[in-house]
Amino acid sequence: NIKEAVSEKVGNVSEINISLTNALIATKLNAEIVMISTRENGFPTRLYPVMSDFNYIISKVKINDKTYFLDATDKLVSFGILPFRCLNSYGRAIDFQNPSDWIDIIPENPSKNDLLGILKLQENGIITGKIKKLTTLYEAKERREEVTPLSNDAIISKFENNFKNIKVISYKNENLKDIDKPLIEYFEISIENGDINGMHYLNPFFENSKMSNPFKQEDRLYPVDFGYTQSNTILFSLELPPNFKVVSAPESQSLSLEQNAGNFTVKSAIESFKVTVKSTFTINKSLFYNNEYASLKELYKQTIAIYNTP
């Protein structure tokens, strides 16, 4: 009941998104509803559309020859971005003047999770410096959901609990409520890095060193559906005192799937008193079929092994 939903300002998903579509049409925009099946509900049958296959409605609008998919039910989703539950490959566009048709629903841009660490090793073995964490799109939405209810002290405490011997001196963020922009977080940190036989050890991959392989099955009969493409980059630099030297750093190397479907690269550079490590892990397509499962699993396995190299 669209009229009741508008007057009462309360409605289910269908009522809210049909109201949104009607509003777009009223402003002379080219809009229509799209019936979809959510990720938990499975794929609708492409051979012929069956109403019982669909359990959700979103809105589609075309502006200057560019198509946007919209959902007005989630406050943390920016314009043109659907909630993750809606990313199920395709849906059925309903045009009441013309026959309905299948339409692909795949995000265009990768969701980023980037970390920049600029650190300095002091003579006493303590490492100080700053970490900048930037997330976009779905990675930013997930991070906003995590930190929005928390105070800065709670965010700091949670960050410190992920690592050994790290103390956060200060924390701030940008664009927490501006969902159309990347979420940027700044951590000023201090690391009590103990001396072991005259050596200091530091993993340059930070949070990624906690990563575990999500693919544990030997074989898989169904596709792996990430929902969206993704990119994770870590740029790390450590400045050393004059009387210190770098004994070892991660080896520069590259791993890649066929047709550049996914890859992992590490590049290290050692100067006189500075070591720099850059790593990038990308998944360049959202859907992997079962015959691609073994290579995808192996990419994760080798990547995680590098992240956790002592």
N, C-alpha and C positions, 0 to 999 in steps of 0.2 A: 504494500500500500504506500505508494510514493508520496501522495499528498499528506497522509498522516505522518510519515517519517519527516517530511519537511516542516510541518507545523509543530510537531512534538520535539524536533531536533534529536530524535533517537531512531536508529534503524539498523537493520542487518546489512551485511556486505552488499547484497544485491540492491537494496533500496538506496544505500549511500552512493554506490557507483553508477546506478542508473540516473539518480538525481544529478550527479556530476556530469554525465553525458548530456542530459537534457539542458543543463546550464551552458555547456559548451555549444550545443546546437543553437540555443537561444541567442548567442552572440555571433551567429553566422559562421561558426567554425565547422570544419568537416569532421564530425565525431560520430562514433558508433560504439555499441557495446561489443565485448568479446567474451564468449563463454570459454572457460578453461577448466582443467582438472588440476587441483593442487598436487604438489609433489607427493604428499602422503596418500593421495587418492589414486595414483597411477596414471599411465598415459591413456588418453581417449583413443578409440579405434579410428585410424585414418581412413580405412577402406570405406566406411560409411558412418556418418555422424549419428550417435545415439544419445538422446537427452540424458539418460541415466549415467553416462560417462562423465558428465560435467557437474561440478559442485561449487563453482565460483564465477563471479562476473567482474571484469575490469572494464576500463574505458580506453578507447583508442582515439587519438586526435591527430589530424594531419595539418601541419603548419609550414608553409613555404616548401612543400614537397618533402618534408621530413616527418616521419611518423613517431609519435610518442605514446607509450603505454602508461596509464595512470591508475592509481588506487588511492582513494581518499580516506582509507580506514586506518592508516598508520602515520602518526605525527612525525616520526623520525625518517620517513622516506621523502626524498627531495623530488622535484618535478622530473618526470620522465623515468623514474626508477620505481620498480615494483618491489613489494616485499619478497623476501627469499622464497616463501611458500608458493609464490606464483610462478617461479622460474621452472617451468616444466615443458620446455621446448616449443610448444605450439598451442594454438587455441583456434576457436571458430568465430570469425567475425560475422556479426549479424547486421546486415543492411536491409531494412524493411522495404526498400524500394527495389532491391536486386537480390539474386540468390546469395546465400551465405557461402563463405569460403574459408579454407584453412590459412592460418598466418603464423609465421615463425615468431617466437618470443625469446630472443637471445640478446642480452646486453651487449652493446657495441664496445665499450671501453673496459679495460681490465681494472679490477679493484686493487689498489696499492696498499702495501704495508711496508713503509720504508723507515729505516733507522740510521741516524748519523751519530756516531760517537767520537768526540774529540777529547782525548785523555792525555794526561801527563804523569809520568812516574817520577816521584820525588826521591831525593837521596835516602830518605828513611824507609823507602819501600811502599809508602802510601800512594795510591793512584787517585788523582783528582781530575775532574773535568765535567763535561756536559753531554747529555744525550738528547737528541731531538727525534721525536717519533711522529711520523706523518701517515695518516690513513685516509683513504678515499672510498666513496661509494659504499659497497656492502661491508668492507672492512671497517670503514668509519662508522657505519650504522651499528655494527656489532660492538664496537668500542664505546660509542655513545651510550648504548643500552647498559654497558657495564659500569661506566664512570658517572653518568648523570645522577644516580641516586646517592653517590658517595661524597663525603667531604674530602678536601684535599689531604687531610691527615690519613683518612682511610685509603685513598689512592696510593699515597706514599707507603703506607704499611703493606699493602698488597704487593706493590712493586718490590719492596725490600724482601718480602717472603719468597720471591721467585729466585733469589740469588743468595750466594754465600758471601758474607762479609761486606755487603754493599749498604751504605748509609746514604739516604737522600737528604741533601741539605735544603733544597727548595724545589718547588713544583709549580708550574702554571700551564694553562692551556689556552688555545685560541679557537674560535669558531665552534665551541661546544654546542651552542644553540642555533648557529647559522648552518643549517643542514645542507645548503647548496655549496658550501665550501669544504675543503679538506679539514679534518680535525688535526690540529698540531699540538703536541705536548712537549714540554721542556722539563728535563730532570737535571739538576745539578747534583753530582754524586761524589762520594768518597769511598774508596775500596781499600780495606785493610788487607793488603796482599802480602802474606807471610813469606819469609825467606826459607827456602828448602834447599840446603846444601849450596847456598850462595846463588840460588836461581829463583826467579819470580815467574809464575805461570798465570796466564790470563786467556780465557777463551774469547776470541774476537767476534763470536757469533751470537753472544748474549742470549736472548729469549729462544732463539732457534736451537740452541744446544739442548733444550728441553723437549724438542719435537720427537714424536714417535710415529712409526709407520702406521697409517690408518688401514693399510691393506695387508691383512694377515692370512686370508684364504689362499690356498694353493691355486685354485681355479675359480672362475666367476662366470656364471651363466647370463647375468644381466649387465647392462651398460653401467659405467661409472659416470654419474651426472653431477658435475660440480655446480651447475647452475650458471656460473659466470667465469670468465677468465680472470687470472690473478697474477700479481707480480709482487715479489718480496725482495727488497734490496737492503743490504747492510753495508755501510761505508764506515770503516773503523780506522782511526789513526792513534798512535801512541808515541808521544815524545819521550825520549830517554835523557837522563843526565849524562854529562860528558864521559864519565868513567864507567858507563854501562854499554853493553852491546847486545844485539839481537842474536840469540843462539839458533832459534828456529822459528819459522812462520808457516802457515798453511801453503802448500804447493799450489801454484797456478795450474788450473786444469779446467776442462769443460766436459759436460755430459749433455747429450741431446737425444730426444726421441725422433722418430721418422717424421718428415714433413714439418719439422720444427713445432711439433705439437706441445712440447715441453722441454725445458732445458735448465741446466744449472751451471754457473760459471764462478770460478774463484780467481782473483788476480791479486798477487802480493807484490809489494815493492819495499825494499829495505834501503834506506839512506843511512848516512853517518849516525844520526841520533834519532831516527824516526822509522817506524814501521807502519805501512798502510795496507789494509786488506779490504777488498771489495768483493762481495758475493751477491749473486742475483739468481733467484729461483722463480721460474715463470711456468704457468700452465696456460697455453695459448689457445685452447679450445675447451668448451664446457662439457662436451659429451665424448666419452671413450667407449668403444664397443668391446665386447668380451674378448675378441681376438687381440686387442691392444692392452689387455689387463696386465699381462706378464711384464711387458716392457715398462709400463707405468709404475708398477710395483717395484721394479728394479731401480728405476730412477729415484724413487723415494728412498729406497734402501741405501743406495750409494751416497745420496745427498746427506742423509742423516748420519752416516758413518763419518763423513767429512766434518759435519758440524760437531761431532763428538770426539774427534781425534785428540788424544791427550797432548 
